[in-house]
Amino acid sequence: MTAPLGLAGRSVLVTGGAGFIGSHLTDRLIAEGPAHLVVVDNFFLGKEANLAPARERFPGLKVHRADVADYDAMREILATEGTEVVFDLAVVPLPTSLERPRWTVDVNLAMTSTMCELLREGLYRTLVHFSSSEVYGTAQYIPMDESHPLLPLTPYAASKAGGDHVVASYRATFGIDVATVRPFNAFGPRQNEQAYAGVIPTVVQRALAGEQVEIHGDGLQTRDFTYVADVAEFALAAYRAPATRGQVVNVASGREVSVKDLVALLLDALGSDVAVVHTDPRPGDVRQHCGGVVKGQELTGFRPRWALDDGLAETVRWYRELLGAPAPTHAG
């Protein structure tokens, strides 16, 4: 059995590190004792505030405001920082692809090919590439393991599927040291609460403001929600396990919940009785998602630690603090 790999004393870079998942991963990496920790982000969605905990715990954190699709800029950063390991989370998100589809596809593919090319050229040693469960489209069977066909329903999903193929081709052709992790519906503190927000921050914000909550379609569409701390932990586990090289591994809870039931759980956690209304379905919305977790557990030994209820409670607490909203005074 191959010994697990470590990051102590290494130079590590996180693209998209000021974003939601990226900032949590940056926080988690600090505990591994890297000699050098670098974030690259263009701050399209990323925020300086997301990096505040990391800056406090790791004063030497370097942050470059740069576009990961810019080959020359990334080449200079990697060479200057002496990077060994890259966790690549930089992405243009799904809702943007509904408004700017061509740009989303072009940029997402360019970011992936840039990082693969720089790895091929020897600018760093190992890549942990972030995919998305959206590449699967609507479930053809449950649970959706890594052999599930890729049937993307949006330009975003297509760009992520294309990026995964680019990674696989570089592995097959040039033997690059790479693992691909494929998260299902991450949620938690710092999830984007502005434009392009996901269902959880949208519901929380509207409920705390006393506004009615909207559910797109009938609400029976399902998702596999995975707390962000588990996603970050899994990414690290995937790096540590040499068996993940050249593999795609899901990051999921293995349980599905309907959007309708999720909204009910959130409103209960918020102590809110705002009205819930149904609106038109969203374009490209997948109907059913539930991730297969066997392969990831076998290759890494990692199992999710956060139950959905606990993750929602922690998320609600964080948003209350962020928005200055008091906790409910009644029990329950």
N, C-alpha and C positions, 0 to 999 in steps of 0.2 A: 504494500500500500504506500503510495507516494505521500510524503510528509506535507502537511498544510503550509501554505505560504503566508508570510507576514508582511506588515508594512512598517514595522519599527525601523527607524533610521532611513527610510526611503523618501524620495521626492514624489509627491502625489499631486495630481491636477484634476479638478472637477470642472467640466464644462457645464454651463447652466447652474453653477453652484450658488447663485443668489436667488434661485427659484424655489419653488415649494419643496419638491423632493430633494433637489440638489443641496439646499441649505441644511436639511436634516442629515443628509449623508455627510456633508462637510463637518457638521457637529460630531457625528459618530466616528469619523476618521481620526479626530483629534485623540481619542482614547487609545488609538493604536500606536501612538508615539512616532509619527512621521518626523523626519528631520526638516522637511520642507513641505508646505501645503499651499496650493495655489488654486484660485478660482478664476475662471474666465466666463464672463457674462456680458451680453450687450444691453441688459436691463430693459428688454422689451417687455418681459413680465417679471423678471427678477427685481429684488428690492435690496437696498443697502440695509434696511432694518432687519431683514432676514439673516444677515451676517453678523449682527451685533453679538449674539452669544458666542459665535466662533472667534470673533476678534477679541473678546474678553478672555476666553480660555486659551487662545493661541495668538498672542500679540504679533507674532511674525507672519501671520496670514497675509499672503500677497493676493491682490485683486486686480485683474486686468479687464478693463472695459474694451472688449473686442468682439468681432464677429467670427464665430467658429468656422463659417463658410469661407473666410478669407485665408487662403492657403499660406500666403507670405507672412501674414500677421501671426498665424498659429505656429509656423515654422520658427519664427524668431522667438516667440514666447517659450516654446518647448526647449529650444537650444539654450536660451539665456537661463532658464530655470533649472536645467539639468533634469528634466522630468523623466521618471521611470515608469510610472503607472498612471493611466488616465481612466477616469469614470466619465463617460460621455452622456450627459443628460440634456444638452442644449437642444431645443426643439421649438418650432412654431406650432402652436396648439390647434386642436380640432376646430373650435369655433371660428378661428381666423381663416381656416381653409374654406369655410362657407361664404366668406366675403372676398377673400383674395386667394383663390384656389391655385392659380399658376405660381404665384410667388411662394406660397407655402410649399408646394411640391419642389420647386427649384431650390429653395433654401435648405429644406430638410435633407434632400439628397446630397447637396453640396457639402453640408456639414459632415455627413457620414463619410463621403468619399475623401474629404480632406483628412479626417482623422485616420482613415485606413491607409491612405497614401503616405502620410507622415510616419506611421508605424512601419510600413513596408520599407521606408527609407532609413529606418533605424534611429529616428529622433526620440523614440521612447521604446519601452519593452513590452508592455501589456496593456490591452484595452478591454474594459468592461463596457459593452455597448448596451444602451437602454432602448428597447423596443416598446411596443404597446399592445395590449390585448385587442385594440381596435382592428389590428390586422386580420383577425379571425372573422370579422363580420358577425352576423347572427349565428348562434350555435346550430351546427348541423347534428350534433350529439352532445350529451352531457355526461361527465365533465369534459371540458375542452382541453385535451392534452396537446402536447407540442406537435403532434402529427395531424392535428385538425387542419383542414385546408385553409389557405389564406384567401378570404373573400371580402376585401375591404369595401366599405360602403361610402366613404368620403374621400376627398383628395388628401386629407391628413392621413387617414388610414393607409391609403395607397402609397403615400410617400414613406411611411414607416415600413411598410412591407418591402418597398423597393430598397430602402436602406438596409434591411435585414439581408436581402439577397446580395447587396454589394459586400457586406461584411462576410457572408458565407463564401462569396467568390474570391475574395482576397485571402481567406483562410485556405481554400482549396488550391489556389494558384501559387500563392507566395508563402503559405505556412505561417501567417502572422499569429501571434499569441493573443487570442481573443475569446471572450465568453459573451453571450447575449442573454440578457435578462429581460423578461416580458411581463411587466406589472399589469395587474387587473385593478382598475379603479382605486387608486390610492386616495386616502383622505386623511385629514388631521389639521392641526394648527399650521398657519401660514398658507393654506390653500388660497389661491387667488380670490380675493373678495371684491375685486373691481369688475370691469368689463371682462367678458369671457369666463365668468366664474362657473364652477361646477355646481351640481344640484345641492350639495350640502351647504356651502357658504351662502348660496342664494336663498335657500330656505331659512337659514339662521338669521340673515340680515333682514329679510322681510318680516319674519315673525317678531324679532326684537323691535322692529319699527312699528309693529301693530298693523302691518299690511297683510292682505290676503296672500296666500301661497299658491303658486301656479304649478300644476303638474301637466307636462306635455303628454297628450294622448290619454289612454285609459289608466296609465300608471302601473299596468301589469308587466311592463318590461322589467327584466331582472338584471342585476349587476352583482359582481363579486367584489365587495368592498374590502380593501386591505389597509390597515392602519399604517401611516407613513413610517413610523419607527421600525415596523417589520420589513417594509420595503428596503430601507437603508441597511438594516441588519442582513437581509438576504443578499444585497449587492456585495457586501463585504464577504459574506460566506462564499459567494460565487467566485470572488477573486481568490480566496484562500484555497479552494479545491481545484487542483490541477485537472480533475476529471471533467470540469465544465468547459475546457478549452475546445473550441469548435462546435459547441453545443448551444442550443436555445433552451432556456429554462423559464417556466412560468413562475411568477411571484403572485400567489393568490391565497385566499383563505380556504377555497374548496367548497364554499357555501354561497348560495345565491339568495338575494332578497329583492322583492319587487320595489320599485320606486315608491309606490303607494304606501307599502309597509314601512319603508325607510322614512318617509315624511312623517308618518304617525309616530315612529320612535323618536325622531328629532323633536317634534312638537311636545312630546311627553317629557323629554329631557329638558326642554326649555320652559316647561310649565305654561305653555301657550295654548290658547283656544281660538286662534285666528282662523278665518274661513279658508278652506281649500277648494280651489276651482280647477277644472280641467280645460286646457286650451289645445290648440291644434298640435299634432305630433311634429317633432323636429325633423328636418330633412336628414337622412342618413342615420337615423337612430336605430341601433341594433335592438333586437327584440329580446334576446336571451343571452346571458353570459354567466358561466360558472367555470372556474379554472381547474384544470387537473394539476394536482400537486405532487404526485408520486415521484416523477422524475427529479424534480428539484430537491425533494427530501432525500432521495437515494444518492444524488450526487454531492449534496452539501451537508446533509444531516440536519438542516435547519427546519424548524416548524414555527409557524406564527405564534406569537405570545399574547397578542391583544385580541380580546373578544370584541365583537362589534359594539355592544352596549358600552363597554369601558372606553373604547376609542371615541364614540360619539360624545360621551360625557366629558372627556378631556378636550375634545374639539369645541364643544359648546362653552366650556369654561374659558378657553382661550379667546373665543370671539366675544364673549361678554366683557372680558378684560380689555380687549382691543377697542371695542365700541363703547365702552363705558356704561354698559347696561347692567343693572343690578340683578342678582339672582332672585328667583321667585321666593316669596316668603312662606308659601304653603309647602307642606310635605308632599313627596311624590314626584 
